[in-house]
Amino acid sequence: MFVILVYDAGEKRVQKFHRICRRYLTWVQLSVFEGELTNAQLERLKAELRQVMESEEDSVIFYAFRTQRYFSREVMGKEKGDPGELFV
């Protein structure tokens, strides 16, 4: 399935969230990731994020599509999340 993940995490946990998400998905914006995952990969990703998140402060939203076929993506302005860039 094609997944878009968006998160909002406390300052102390942002880098942990980022590292976990980068193992599974492609970084496209500061707190936005996308990519193809199996159901098992998605469940592992969720489990890892649950371990570091503070449920009273942090938020993670998953948008899941059966396939990328019915999904279009348009970028206006600078393309962010280049794998060559360092996370700040």
C-alpha positions in Angstrom: 0.0 0.0 0.0 1.1 3.6 -0.5 1.4 5.5 2.8 1.7 9.2 3.6 2.8 9.8 7.2 2.6 13.2 8.9 3.8 13.8 12.4 3.9 16.5 15.0 6.3 15.6 17.9 7.7 17.4 20.9 11.1 19.0 20.3 13.0 16.3 22.3 11.5 13.5 20.1 11.5 15.0 16.6 14.9 13.4 15.6 13.8 10.0 17.0 10.6 10.2 14.9 12.6 11.2 11.9 15.1 8.4 12.2 12.3 5.8 12.6 10.3 7.1 9.7 13.4 7.3 7.4 13.9 3.5 7.8 10.5 2.8 6.2 9.6 5.7 4.0 11.0 8.5 1.9 11.3 11.9 3.5 9.5 14.6 1.5 9.1 17.5 4.0 10.1 18.3 7.5 7.6 16.0 9.2 6.1 14.3 6.1 7.1 10.9 4.6 5.7 8.7 1.9 6.2 5.3 0.3 5.1 1.8 -0.4 4.8 -0.5 2.7 3.4 -3.9 3.3 0.9 -4.3 6.2 3.6 -5.9 8.3 6.0 -3.0 7.7 3.3 -0.5 8.6 2.6 -2.3 11.8 6.3 -2.4 12.7 6.5 1.3 12.0 3.5 2.1 14.2 5.0 -0.1 17.0 8.3 1.7 16.9 6.7 5.2 16.9 4.5 4.2 19.9 7.6 3.4 21.9 9.0 6.9 21.6 5.8 9.0 21.4 4.1 10.9 24.2 0.4 10.4 23.4 -0.6 13.5 25.3 1.8 15.7 23.2 2.6 14.0 19.9 0.5 13.2 16.9 1.0 10.9 13.9 -1.4 10.7 11.0 -1.3 7.9 8.4 -3.0 8.2 5.0 -3.1 4.8 3.3 -4.0 4.1 -0.3 -4.3 0.7 -1.8 -2.0 1.7 -4.6 -0.2 4.7 -5.9 -2.1 4.3 -9.1 -5.0 6.5 -7.9 -2.8 9.0 -6.2 -1.2 12.1 -7.7 1.4 14.4 -6.3 2.3 17.9 -7.3 5.0 20.0 -5.7 4.9 23.8 -5.9 8.1 25.6 -5.0 11.2 24.0 -3.7 11.2 20.2 -3.4 12.2 19.4 0.1 13.4 16.2 1.7 16.2 15.5 -0.7 18.0 12.4 0.6 21.3 14.3 0.2 20.3 17.0 2.7 20.9 16.6 6.4 18.0 16.8 8.8 18.2 19.9 11.0 
